[in-house]
Amino acid sequence: MRSAAELGYPGSVNDREDQTGGSVKERVKTEKKEPTLYKVVLLNDDYTTMEFVLRVLEGVFQKSPAEAYRTMMQVHLNGSGVAGVYPWEVAETKVQTLATLAREAEFPLRAAIEEA
Ligand code: TYC
């Protein structure tokens, strides 16, 4: 019977001997590594214009006009919506860029970061 480790089950332990006769336990790295991704969640407010939100979704989040419209309406009608999913530093940069553009345009538009 082959061991769980030989069969490559995620997280199983491979029991081996090293040259000194000691037992070395190797954690078999077959577990699927979860990519650490974060959602940038766009938040609704009563003052930011729909046109400005579309501009941000297209310019910062690289959405097509149709996808930007869909996301903007999702936020407008439901209070929040996912603008994109990114590694941490990219998510942070997008939110910072959005904050800068919103401040310059004097809109209260905000976005949050959530674990994906
Ligand atoms: N609710 C805004 C309006 O009616 C539009 C809007 C949509 C604002 C999405 C923010 O993230 C937002 N002008």
Backbone and ligand atoms as CSV (ligand in chain L), in Angstrom:
chain,resi,resn,atom,element,x,y,z
A,1,MET,N,N,0.862,-1.203,0.000
A,1,MET,CA,C,0.000,0.000,0.000
A,1,MET,C,C,0.881,1.230,0.000
A,2,ARG,N,N,0.664,2.116,-0.945
A,2,ARG,CA,C,1.463,3.341,-1.008
A,2,ARG,C,C,0.936,4.351,0.000
A,3,SER,N,N,1.878,5.099,0.588
A,3,SER,CA,C,1.483,6.070,1.609
A,3,SER,C,C,0.790,7.267,0.960
A,4,ALA,N,N,0.116,8.041,1.800
A,4,ALA,CA,C,-0.550,9.255,1.314
A,4,ALA,C,C,0.457,10.178,0.641
A,5,ALA,N,N,1.680,10.242,1.250
A,5,ALA,CA,C,2.705,11.124,0.691
A,5,ALA,C,C,3.142,10.640,-0.687
A,6,GLU,N,N,3.336,9.323,-0.813
A,6,GLU,CA,C,3.731,8.775,-2.121
A,6,GLU,C,C,2.660,9.033,-3.168
A,7,LEU,N,N,1.442,9.003,-2.703
A,7,LEU,CA,C,0.338,9.262,-3.626
A,7,LEU,C,C,0.158,10.743,-3.873
A,8,GLY,N,N,0.891,11.544,-3.088
A,8,GLY,CA,C,0.879,12.987,-3.313
A,8,GLY,C,C,-0.343,13.689,-2.774
A,9,TYR,N,N,-0.941,13.119,-1.716
A,9,TYR,CA,C,-2.093,13.820,-1.141
A,9,TYR,C,C,-1.653,15.125,-0.513
A,10,PRO,N,N,-2.395,16.194,-0.734
A,10,PRO,CA,C,-2.028,17.497,-0.201
A,10,PRO,C,C,-1.800,17.449,1.300
A,11,GLY,N,N,-0.684,18.008,1.728
A,11,GLY,CA,C,-0.418,18.153,3.148
A,11,GLY,C,C,0.047,16.883,3.836
A,12,SER,N,N,0.200,15.797,3.093
A,12,SER,CA,C,0.657,14.560,3.720
A,12,SER,C,C,2.137,14.667,4.053
A,13,VAL,N,N,2.590,13.801,4.955
A,13,VAL,CA,C,3.979,13.881,5.419
A,13,VAL,C,C,4.750,12.674,4.913
A,14,ASN,N,N,5.913,12.956,4.330
A,14,ASN,CA,C,6.761,11.911,3.803
A,14,ASN,C,C,7.822,11.587,4.852
A,15,ASP,N,N,7.804,10.404,5.398
A,15,ASP,CA,C,8.739,10.014,6.441
A,15,ASP,C,C,9.975,9.405,5.787
A,16,ARG,N,N,11.156,10.008,6.005
A,16,ARG,CA,C,12.374,9.560,5.350
A,16,ARG,C,C,13.512,9.475,6.340
A,17,GLU,N,N,14.571,8.787,5.962
A,17,GLU,CA,C,15.787,8.763,6.768
A,17,GLU,C,C,16.812,9.664,6.107
A,18,ASP,N,N,17.540,10.458,6.941
A,18,ASP,CA,C,18.647,11.229,6.366
A,18,ASP,C,C,19.920,10.407,6.532
A,19,GLN,N,N,21.083,10.966,6.120
A,19,GLN,CA,C,22.340,10.211,6.141
A,19,GLN,C,C,22.777,9.819,7.542
A,20,THR,N,N,22.334,10.548,8.557
A,20,THR,CA,C,22.749,10.235,9.931
A,20,THR,C,C,21.804,9.220,10.578
A,21,GLY,N,N,20.879,8.743,9.815
A,21,GLY,CA,C,19.965,7.735,10.335
A,21,GLY,C,C,18.759,8.335,11.032
A,22,GLY,N,N,18.758,9.676,11.142
A,22,GLY,CA,C,17.612,10.332,11.801
A,22,GLY,C,C,16.433,10.392,10.853
A,23,SER,N,N,15.292,10.508,11.432
A,23,SER,CA,C,14.084,10.599,10.619
A,23,SER,C,C,13.798,12.049,10.248
A,24,VAL,N,N,13.550,12.268,8.996
A,24,VAL,CA,C,13.239,13.617,8.519
A,24,VAL,C,C,11.839,13.597,7.954
A,25,LYS,N,N,11.030,14.473,8.473
A,25,LYS,CA,C,9.679,14.536,7.919
A,25,LYS,C,C,9.606,15.672,6.909
A,26,GLU,N,N,9.246,15.313,5.718
A,26,GLU,CA,C,9.107,16.315,4.660
A,26,GLU,C,C,7.635,16.580,4.416
A,27,ARG,N,N,7.261,17.828,4.451
A,27,ARG,CA,C,5.887,18.178,4.096
A,27,ARG,C,C,5.829,18.169,2.565
A,28,VAL,N,N,4.965,17.361,2.022
A,28,VAL,CA,C,4.881,17.265,0.573
A,28,VAL,C,C,4.109,18.461,0.036
A,29,LYS,N,N,4.774,19.175,-0.855
A,29,LYS,CA,C,4.172,20.435,-1.339
A,29,LYS,C,C,3.277,20.215,-2.552
A,30,THR,N,N,2.194,19.493,-2.266
A,30,THR,CA,C,1.266,19.238,-3.358
A,30,THR,C,C,-0.024,20.015,-3.162
A,31,GLU,N,N,-0.118,20.644,-1.986
A,31,GLU,CA,C,-1.325,21.416,-1.707
A,31,GLU,C,C,-1.399,22.562,-2.699
A,32,LYS,N,N,-2.574,22.775,-3.256
A,32,LYS,CA,C,-2.746,23.892,-4.192
A,32,LYS,C,C,-2.541,25.188,-3.446
A,33,LYS,N,N,-1.581,25.987,-3.877
A,33,LYS,CA,C,-1.327,27.242,-3.181
A,33,LYS,C,C,-2.368,28.265,-3.611
A,34,GLU,N,N,-3.087,28.788,-2.612
A,34,GLU,CA,C,-4.108,29.791,-2.908
A,34,GLU,C,C,-3.434,31.086,-3.329
A,35,PRO,N,N,-3.755,31.628,-4.481
A,35,PRO,CA,C,-3.214,32.933,-4.826
A,35,PRO,C,C,-3.870,33.950,-3.906
A,36,THR,N,N,-3.068,34.865,-3.351
A,36,THR,CA,C,-3.637,35.831,-2.424
A,36,THR,C,C,-4.131,37.031,-3.208
A,37,LEU,N,N,-5.424,37.084,-3.410
A,37,LEU,CA,C,-6.019,38.146,-4.213
A,37,LEU,C,C,-7.012,38.959,-3.392
A,38,TYR,N,N,-7.166,40.181,-3.816
A,38,TYR,CA,C,-8.026,41.116,-3.086
A,38,TYR,C,C,-8.999,41.802,-4.042
A,39,LYS,N,N,-10.241,41.961,-3.552
A,39,LYS,CA,C,-11.254,42.646,-4.345
A,39,LYS,C,C,-11.190,44.136,-4.053
A,40,VAL,N,N,-11.235,44.926,-5.089
A,40,VAL,CA,C,-11.447,46.352,-4.900
A,40,VAL,C,C,-12.950,46.575,-5.049
A,41,VAL,N,N,-13.588,46.957,-3.942
A,41,VAL,CA,C,-15.043,47.116,-3.898
A,41,VAL,C,C,-15.386,48.604,-3.969
A,42,LEU,N,N,-16.089,48.946,-5.012
A,42,LEU,CA,C,-16.496,50.336,-5.225
A,42,LEU,C,C,-17.770,50.602,-4.418
A,43,LEU,N,N,-17.823,51.776,-3.774
A,43,LEU,CA,C,-18.955,52.095,-2.892
A,43,LEU,C,C,-19.820,53.190,-3.490
A,44,ASN,N,N,-21.106,53.071,-3.262
A,44,ASN,CA,C,-22.043,54.075,-3.780
A,44,ASN,C,C,-22.032,55.328,-2.911
A,45,ASP,N,N,-22.383,56.434,-3.507
A,45,ASP,CA,C,-22.678,57.649,-2.755
A,45,ASP,C,C,-23.672,58.446,-3.586
A,46,ASP,N,N,-24.185,59.528,-3.012
A,46,ASP,CA,C,-25.249,60.291,-3.691
A,46,ASP,C,C,-24.719,61.433,-4.553
A,47,TYR,N,N,-23.420,61.670,-4.548
A,47,TYR,CA,C,-22.896,62.898,-5.170
A,47,TYR,C,C,-22.002,62.684,-6.390
A,48,THR,N,N,-21.270,61.581,-6.407
A,48,THR,CA,C,-20.386,61.332,-7.553
A,48,THR,C,C,-21.245,61.087,-8.793
A,49,THR,N,N,-20.885,61.712,-9.889
A,49,THR,CA,C,-21.690,61.524,-11.101
A,49,THR,C,C,-21.417,60.143,-11.716
A,50,MET,N,N,-22.434,59.628,-12.392
A,50,MET,CA,C,-22.275,58.344,-13.084
A,50,MET,C,C,-21.164,58.446,-14.127
A,51,GLU,N,N,-21.072,59.579,-14.772
A,51,GLU,CA,C,-20.052,59.778,-15.800
A,51,GLU,C,C,-18.638,59.662,-15.213
A,52,PHE,N,N,-18.455,60.230,-14.017
A,52,PHE,CA,C,-17.132,60.152,-13.384
A,52,PHE,C,C,-16.798,58.710,-13.008
A,53,VAL,N,N,-17.793,57.986,-12.474
A,53,VAL,CA,C,-17.569,56.583,-12.096
A,53,VAL,C,C,-17.189,55.766,-13.334
A,54,LEU,N,N,-17.881,56.009,-14.447
A,54,LEU,CA,C,-17.556,55.291,-15.692
A,54,LEU,C,C,-16.124,55.594,-16.118
A,55,ARG,N,N,-15.720,56.853,-15.995
A,55,ARG,CA,C,-14.366,57.252,-16.385
A,55,ARG,C,C,-13.317,56.530,-15.536
A,56,VAL,N,N,-13.602,56.418,-14.229
A,56,VAL,CA,C,-12.667,55.733,-13.318
A,56,VAL,C,C,-12.615,54.232,-13.636
A,57,LEU,N,N,-13.785,53.631,-13.854
A,57,LEU,CA,C,-13.804,52.186,-14.135
A,57,LEU,C,C,-13.082,51.861,-15.441
A,58,GLU,N,N,-13.201,52.733,-16.414
A,58,GLU,CA,C,-12.519,52.501,-17.692
A,58,GLU,C,C,-11.027,52.852,-17.588
A,59,GLY,N,N,-10.736,53.986,-16.957
A,59,GLY,CA,C,-9.356,54.480,-16.928
A,59,GLY,C,C,-8.463,53.803,-15.911
A,60,VAL,N,N,-9.008,53.484,-14.738
A,60,VAL,CA,C,-8.185,52.899,-13.668
A,60,VAL,C,C,-8.320,51.380,-13.641
A,61,PHE,N,N,-9.531,50.888,-13.884
A,61,PHE,CA,C,-9.784,49.446,-13.751
A,61,PHE,C,C,-9.859,48.737,-15.103
A,62,GLN,N,N,-9.524,49.466,-16.153
A,62,GLN,CA,C,-9.380,48.883,-17.504
A,62,GLN,C,C,-10.639,48.154,-17.970
A,63,LYS,N,N,-11.791,48.673,-17.604
A,63,LYS,CA,C,-13.027,48.021,-18.053
A,63,LYS,C,C,-13.480,48.590,-19.404
A,64,SER,N,N,-14.145,47.742,-20.175
A,64,SER,CA,C,-14.772,48.197,-21.421
A,64,SER,C,C,-15.925,49.115,-21.040
A,65,PRO,N,N,-16.367,49.959,-21.955
A,65,PRO,CA,C,-17.511,50.822,-21.642
A,65,PRO,C,C,-18.727,50.025,-21.159
A,66,ALA,N,N,-19.008,48.887,-21.767
A,66,ALA,CA,C,-20.172,48.080,-21.373
A,66,ALA,C,C,-20.003,47.512,-19.960
A,67,GLU,N,N,-18.797,47.009,-19.673
A,67,GLU,CA,C,-18.528,46.425,-18.350
A,67,GLU,C,C,-18.506,47.517,-17.277
A,68,ALA,N,N,-17.974,48.683,-17.636
A,68,ALA,CA,C,-17.959,49.821,-16.702
A,68,ALA,C,C,-19.399,50.212,-16.361
A,69,TYR,N,N,-20.255,50.255,-17.361
A,69,TYR,CA,C,-21.656,50.628,-17.137
A,69,TYR,C,C,-22.345,49.607,-16.235
A,70,ARG,N,N,-22.093,48.338,-16.511
A,70,ARG,CA,C,-22.699,47.264,-15.716
A,70,ARG,C,C,-22.263,47.380,-14.248
A,71,THR,N,N,-20.983,47.580,-14.022
A,71,THR,CA,C,-20.447,47.679,-12.651
A,71,THR,C,C,-20.959,48.937,-11.954
A,72,MET,N,N,-20.965,50.054,-12.686
A,72,MET,CA,C,-21.438,51.312,-12.099
A,72,MET,C,C,-22.894,51.167,-11.638
A,73,MET,N,N,-23.735,50.548,-12.491
A,73,MET,CA,C,-25.146,50.381,-12.137
A,73,MET,C,C,-25.331,49.409,-10.972
A,74,GLN,N,N,-24.491,48.393,-10.920
A,74,GLN,CA,C,-24.505,47.447,-9.785
A,74,GLN,C,C,-24.251,48.223,-8.482
A,75,VAL,N,N,-23.268,49.104,-8.490
A,75,VAL,CA,C,-22.945,49.892,-7.292
A,75,VAL,C,C,-24.086,50.870,-6.993
A,76,HIS,N,N,-24.550,51.543,-8.015
A,76,HIS,CA,C,-25.614,52.538,-7.854
A,76,HIS,C,C,-26.877,51.913,-7.254
A,77,LEU,N,N,-27.240,50.724,-7.738
A,77,LEU,CA,C,-28.495,50.100,-7.299
A,77,LEU,C,C,-28.359,49.271,-6.024
A,78,ASN,N,N,-27.175,48.712,-5.794
A,78,ASN,CA,C,-27.009,47.779,-4.663
A,78,ASN,C,C,-26.052,48.264,-3.575
A,79,GLY,N,N,-25.416,49.399,-3.792
A,79,GLY,CA,C,-24.563,49.956,-2.740
A,79,GLY,C,C,-23.094,49.679,-2.889
A,80,SER,N,N,-22.747,48.568,-3.515
A,80,SER,CA,C,-21.330,48.261,-3.749
A,80,SER,C,C,-21.207,47.275,-4.900
A,81,GLY,N,N,-19.989,47.176,-5.413
A,81,GLY,CA,C,-19.736,46.241,-6.511
A,81,GLY,C,C,-18.237,46.096,-6.711
A,82,VAL,N,N,-17.845,44.972,-7.275
A,82,VAL,CA,C,-16.425,44.685,-7.443
A,82,VAL,C,C,-15.896,45.351,-8.716
A,83,ALA,N,N,-14.916,46.236,-8.530
A,83,ALA,CA,C,-14.297,46.909,-9.665
A,83,ALA,C,C,-13.213,46.040,-10.293
A,84,GLY,N,N,-12.597,45.169,-9.466
A,84,GLY,CA,C,-11.555,44.294,-9.980
A,84,GLY,C,C,-10.953,43.461,-8.859
A,85,VAL,N,N,-10.185,42.429,-9.235
A,85,VAL,CA,C,-9.521,41.532,-8.278
A,85,VAL,C,C,-8.043,41.508,-8.613
A,86,TYR,N,N,-7.208,41.802,-7.608
A,86,TYR,CA,C,-5.770,42.006,-7.863
A,86,TYR,C,C,-4.927,41.512,-6.689
A,87,PRO,N,N,-3.625,41.327,-6.944
A,87,PRO,CA,C,-2.690,41.137,-5.825
A,87,PRO,C,C,-2.702,42.407,-4.956
A,88,TRP,N,N,-2.308,42.259,-3.699
A,88,TRP,CA,C,-2.420,43.333,-2.715
A,88,TRP,C,C,-1.898,44.689,-3.194
A,89,GLU,N,N,-0.680,44.715,-3.683
A,89,GLU,CA,C,-0.079,46.017,-4.013
A,89,GLU,C,C,-0.783,46.698,-5.178
A,90,VAL,N,N,-1.278,45.905,-6.121
A,90,VAL,CA,C,-2.012,46.465,-7.261
A,90,VAL,C,C,-3.337,47.036,-6.765
A,91,ALA,N,N,-4.026,46.274,-5.899
A,91,ALA,CA,C,-5.308,46.729,-5.337
A,91,ALA,C,C,-5.124,48.057,-4.608
A,92,GLU,N,N,-4.064,48.132,-3.810
A,92,GLU,CA,C,-3.785,49.357,-3.045
A,92,GLU,C,C,-3.528,50.545,-3.961
A,93,THR,N,N,-2.770,50.310,-5.023
A,93,THR,CA,C,-2.444,51.386,-5.965
A,93,THR,C,C,-3.702,51.878,-6.674
A,94,LYS,N,N,-4.568,50.942,-7.072
A,94,LYS,CA,C,-5.825,51.317,-7.748
A,94,LYS,C,C,-6.679,52.193,-6.828
A,95,VAL,N,N,-6.797,51.776,-5.571
A,95,VAL,CA,C,-7.616,52.530,-4.605
A,95,VAL,C,C,-7.015,53.913,-4.384
A,96,GLN,N,N,-5.686,53.980,-4.312
A,96,GLN,CA,C,-5.009,55.261,-4.116
A,96,GLN,C,C,-5.230,56.178,-5.320
A,97,THR,N,N,-5.130,55.612,-6.519
A,97,THR,CA,C,-5.348,56.393,-7.743
A,97,THR,C,C,-6.778,56.915,-7.784
A,98,LEU,N,N,-7.728,56.028,-7.443
A,98,LEU,CA,C,-9.138,56.438,-7.387
A,98,LEU,C,C,-9.324,57.581,-6.386
A,99,ALA,N,N,-8.708,57.458,-5.219
A,99,ALA,CA,C,-8.854,58.472,-4.166
A,99,ALA,C,C,-8.315,59.815,-4.640
A,100,THR,N,N,-7.186,59.786,-5.329
A,100,THR,CA,C,-6.577,61.020,-5.835
A,100,THR,C,C,-7.474,61.677,-6.881
A,101,LEU,N,N,-7.972,60.872,-7.837
A,101,LEU,CA,C,-8.844,61.406,-8.891
A,101,LEU,C,C,-10.126,61.978,-8.283
A,102,ALA,N,N,-10.703,61.263,-7.305
A,102,ALA,CA,C,-11.945,61.709,-6.672
A,102,ALA,C,C,-11.706,63.020,-5.920
A,103,ARG,N,N,-10.594,63.110,-5.204
A,103,ARG,CA,C,-10.290,64.328,-4.445
A,103,ARG,C,C,-10.118,65.508,-5.396
A,104,GLU,N,N,-9.387,65.284,-6.477
A,104,GLU,CA,C,-9.164,66.360,-7.458
A,104,GLU,C,C,-10.480,66.851,-8.056
A,105,ALA,N,N,-11.414,65.890,-8.292
A,105,ALA,CA,C,-12.699,66.245,-8.900
A,105,ALA,C,C,-13.725,66.659,-7.844
A,106,GLU,N,N,-13.307,66.588,-6.582
A,106,GLU,CA,C,-14.191,66.935,-5.450
A,106,GLU,C,C,-15.446,66.076,-5.383
A,107,PHE,N,N,-15.247,64.762,-5.617
A,107,PHE,CA,C,-16.321,63.788,-5.435
A,107,PHE,C,C,-15.963,62.900,-4.244
A,108,PRO,N,N,-16.984,62.414,-3.523
A,108,PRO,CA,C,-16.695,61.575,-2.347
A,108,PRO,C,C,-16.513,60.089,-2.673
A,109,LEU,N,N,-16.324,59.759,-3.942
A,109,LEU,CA,C,-16.195,58.352,-4.359
A,109,LEU,C,C,-15.108,57.631,-3.558
A,110,ARG,N,N,-15.448,56.429,-3.063
A,110,ARG,CA,C,-14.506,55.639,-2.271
A,110,ARG,C,C,-14.557,54.177,-2.690
A,111,ALA,N,N,-13.465,53.487,-2.417
A,111,ALA,CA,C,-13.414,52.051,-2.659
A,111,ALA,C,C,-12.752,51.386,-1.464
A,112,ALA,N,N,-13.124,50.140,-1.228
A,112,ALA,CA,C,-12.538,49.366,-0.117
A,112,ALA,C,C,-11.831,48.149,-0.697
A,113,ILE,N,N,-10.936,47.566,0.113
A,113,ILE,CA,C,-10.252,46.339,-0.294
A,113,ILE,C,C,-10.734,45.206,0.599
A,114,GLU,N,N,-11.116,44.109,-0.037
A,114,GLU,CA,C,-11.551,42.912,0.709
A,114,GLU,C,C,-10.810,41.695,0.188
A,115,GLU,N,N,-10.590,40.722,1.054
A,115,GLU,CA,C,-9.976,39.484,0.616
A,115,GLU,C,C,-10.909,38.807,-0.404
A,116,ALA,N,N,-10.332,38.334,-1.480
A,116,ALA,CA,C,-11.168,37.728,-2.533
A,116,ALA,C,C,-11.600,36.309,-2.143
L,1,TYC,N1,N,-25.241,57.115,-6.996
L,1,TYC,C1,C,-24.541,58.034,-7.883
L,1,TYC,C2,C,-25.561,58.965,-8.563
L,1,TYC,O1,O,-26.744,58.706,-8.518
L,1,TYC,C3,C,-23.738,57.284,-8.954
L,1,TYC,C4,C,-22.669,56.432,-8.394
L,1,TYC,C5,C,-22.475,55.135,-8.871
L,1,TYC,C6,C,-21.822,56.902,-7.402
L,1,TYC,C7,C,-21.455,54.328,-8.389
L,1,TYC,C8,C,-20.785,56.112,-6.896
L,1,TYC,O2,O,-19.587,54.058,-6.947
L,1,TYC,C9,C,-20.611,54.823,-7.406
L,1,TYC,N2,N,-25.068,60.033,-9.163
